[in-house]
C-alpha cells in the first residue's frame, strides 16, 4: 500500500470582480463619490457651469453609486461569519 502526503485543502477563491468591492473602503469611497457628484452637479447648475463640468460631476456620482451598490451586493452574497472552534 502506498502512503503519500494527504491532499491539501483548497480554499475557494472569489471571482476577480469581487476584489474592488470586498473592502469597506469601497463603500466609503462610493458614498463620498455620490455626494460629490450630487453637490457638484447642483453647484454647476446654480453657477452656470459648462456642459462638460456638469457631465463630469454626474459621472463621478454614477461611479460612486456603482461602488456603493457593488459593495452591498458582494457583502450580501458572502457566507455569514462563523468563529473557529478551538
N, C-alpha and C positions, 0 to 999 in steps of 0.2 A: 504494500500500500504506500502510495506516495503522499507525503505530507508537505504542503507548501505553506507559504505565507497566506493568511486569510486576505480576501479582497477588501481593500479599504472602502469605507462607506463614502459614497459620492454625495456631495451636497447639491441640491437642486439649484441651479443658477437662475437668477431672474433675467428676463429679457432685457436687452440693451436699452430699450425705450424707457425702462423704469429708472435708469441711472440718474437722469436730471431731476426726477420728481420724487425720489425716495427720501430726501432730506427735508427737514422742516424749514430750512433756509429758502427752499423753493416757494413755499407758501408765503413767507415774509416778503420775499422779492416780488412775488406775484401781487400781493396786496399793495405794496408800495408802488409798483408799476401801474396798477389800475387806478389808484388815487392820483398819481402824477398825470396819467393820461386824461382823466376827467377834469382835473383842475386846470391843466394846460389847455385843454380844448375850450373850456368855458372862458378862460382868460384870453385865449386867442380870438374868440368870437367877440368878446367885450371890447378889446383894444383894436380890433380891425386888422388882425394879422393876415398874412397871405395864406393862400390855399395850401401850399406845401407845409407851412408850420402847423396848421390845423390838422392836416392829414398825418403829419409826423406824430403829434400827440395822440391822435386816435389810434395809430399803430402801436404806440407804447402801451396804451390802455388795453388793446386787444391782446398783445403779448403777455402783459401782466395777468390778465384774466385767464389766458390759456395755462400759464404756470400754476395759478391757484387751483383751477379746476383739475389740472393734471395731478397735482399733489393729492387732492381729495380722492380722486379715482384710484390712484395707486394705494393709498392708505386703506381705502375701503376693501381692496382685494387682498390685503395682507392677512395671513392667518393670525389669530389672536395670540398675544404674548403669553407664554407659559414659562413659569420659573422651572429651572432644572432641579431634579431631585438629587439629593446627595446621598 
